[in-house]
Amino acid sequence: MTNSVLTTQELLHQRYGADIPATIISHPVVDLLLSHRSVRSYSNEPLPEGVLETMIAAAQSASTSSNLQTWSVVAVTDPERKDRLATLAGNQNQIRRAPLFLVWLADLARLAHAAETRQMPHEGLDYLEMWLVGVIDAALAAQNAAIAAEALGLGIVYIGAIRNHPLEVAGELQLPPMVMPVFGMCVGWPNPARPVAIKPRLPQAAVLHREVYHPEQIPPAVEHYNATMNAFYTAQQMNVEGDWVDHSSRRVAGPQSLSGRHVLREVLHRLGFQLK
């Protein structure tokens, strides 16, 4: 989503709080990336013709491992299908309300079929590495599509809960074996009555390591981030229990916190992935 008002420094302040990196090169594309926020409320305005195709062109311009292009996407606009997918994905209403819902897929079926048409072996697709390649390819493609959408003034939000019930999602979308729903993405015009703030991220010291991994720099960076997020929650009048560490730790406390995804390995086998 473009931002024609805030300067690069203002965007950095919103993204990092007080811990702004010292040397950031300003550029319109960088400003667009810094302006990202998750949009969950959309206006009723339909998407113009060409938006989907533009997003897919951007997605197909992303890097892909060995040019294998092991991803696909299903574009859903039918209200009844969106409703069923929303129910499967934690009953998230933004799926119902967005004019376009994209389900991004790790797709090894296309390669398998291509090899079979030439009567060539494709046992390499049975290994964990190739499933991971498919997931990475889908993520890279989706992020390119997201940036294209935001460049057009649209808002997006990723929906990881599409993995809560992947078998049912696969059935709804009529996915063949060796195709997995990785995540969803809502796309639409942001609701002007529900503006969304830029959510701060961890300081760069928590994620950027020079030459080798430096674990000692992480604890102070995380503590600084706790304070930044507490200030953000207060400013946004968000009722969040505890700080970022508390909130994040609850999300990974055990299998009960994974919304059914703790059985993903077994589900992947049922979707046709061998994962050797």
Secondary structure as UniProt FT lines:
FT   HELIX           8..16
FT   TURN            17..18
FT   HELIX           28..34
FT   TURN            49..50
FT   HELIX           51..60
FT   HELIX           65..67
FT   STRAND          71..76
FT   HELIX           79..88
FT   TURN            89..91
FT   HELIX           93..97
FT   STRAND          100..107
FT   HELIX           109..117
FT   TURN            118..119
FT   HELIX           123..126
FT   HELIX           128..151
FT   TURN            152..153
FT   STRAND          155..159
FT   HELIX           160..163
FT   HELIX           166..172
FT   TURN            173..174
FT   TURN            177..178
FT   STRAND          179..188
FT   TURN            192..193
FT   HELIX           204..207
FT   HELIX           215..217
FT   HELIX           218..235
FT   TURN            236..237
FT   HELIX           244..251
FT   HELIX           255..257
FT   TURN            258..260
FT   HELIX           261..263
FT   HELIX           264..270
FT   TURN            271..272
//
